[in-house]
Amino acid sequence: MAFDHAYHPVIAQDLLLFGSSADGTVTALDAKTGDERWTFFTRAPVRFAPALRNGQAFVAGDEGFLYCLNL
């Protein structure tokens, strides 16, 4: 399956988050500076934007797992 052509970013708590179908990661950038704050590795491509609620990001990977990440 081809990689997605664009990331789907979301912003919360001064972070810009996006998943990657190319390397199976979720990355958080500082929304003001663009500096990388953290990266989380899943076991498969991430094709959808993280869902945000109460200081947490919920991320689904193609392998069928749902991850809950504290921002």
C-alpha positions as CSV (number, residue, x, y, z in Angstrom):
1,M,0.0,0.0,0.0
2,A,1.4,3.4,-0.9
3,F,2.2,5.9,1.9
4,D,-0.2,8.7,2.5
5,H,0.7,11.9,0.7
6,A,0.0,14.3,3.6
7,Y,0.1,14.3,7.4
8,H,-3.0,15.2,9.4
9,P,-1.8,17.6,12.2
10,V,-3.6,18.6,15.3
11,I,-2.6,21.2,17.9
12,A,-3.0,21.0,21.7
13,Q,-1.1,22.4,24.7
14,D,1.4,24.2,22.5
15,L,2.2,21.0,20.6
16,L,1.6,20.2,17.0
17,L,1.1,16.4,16.6
18,F,1.0,14.2,13.5
19,G,1.3,10.6,12.7
20,S,3.3,9.1,9.8
21,S,2.4,6.2,7.6
22,A,6.0,6.1,6.3
23,D,7.7,5.2,9.6
24,G,4.9,4.4,12.0
25,T,5.6,7.3,14.4
26,V,3.7,10.0,16.1
27,T,5.7,13.2,16.5
28,A,5.1,16.2,18.7
29,L,6.6,19.6,17.7
30,D,6.7,22.7,19.7
31,A,4.0,24.8,18.0
32,K,5.9,28.0,18.5
33,T,9.4,27.0,17.5
34,G,8.9,23.9,15.4
35,D,11.5,22.0,17.6
36,E,10.8,18.3,18.1
37,R,9.6,17.6,21.6
38,W,9.1,13.8,21.3
39,T,8.5,10.9,19.0
40,F,6.5,7.7,19.7
41,F,7.0,4.6,17.6
42,T,4.1,2.3,16.8
43,R,4.4,-1.1,15.2
44,A,2.6,0.0,11.9
45,P,1.7,3.0,9.8
46,V,-0.4,5.8,11.4
47,R,-2.9,7.0,8.9
48,F,-5.2,9.3,10.9
49,A,-4.7,12.4,13.0
50,P,-4.5,11.8,16.8
51,A,-7.7,12.4,18.7
52,L,-7.2,14.7,21.7
53,R,-9.0,14.7,25.0
54,N,-8.0,15.8,28.6
55,G,-4.3,16.1,27.9
56,Q,-4.0,12.8,26.1
57,A,-3.6,11.9,22.4
58,F,-5.2,8.7,21.1
59,V,-3.5,7.2,18.1
60,A,-4.5,4.1,16.0
61,G,-1.9,2.1,14.1
62,D,-2.6,-0.1,11.1
63,E,-1.8,-3.1,13.3
64,G,-5.0,-2.6,15.2
65,F,-3.7,-1.1,18.5
66,L,-5.0,2.1,20.0
67,Y,-2.3,4.0,21.9
68,C,-3.0,6.6,24.6
69,L,-0.2,9.1,25.0
70,N,0.1,11.8,27.7
71,L,0.9,15.1,26.1
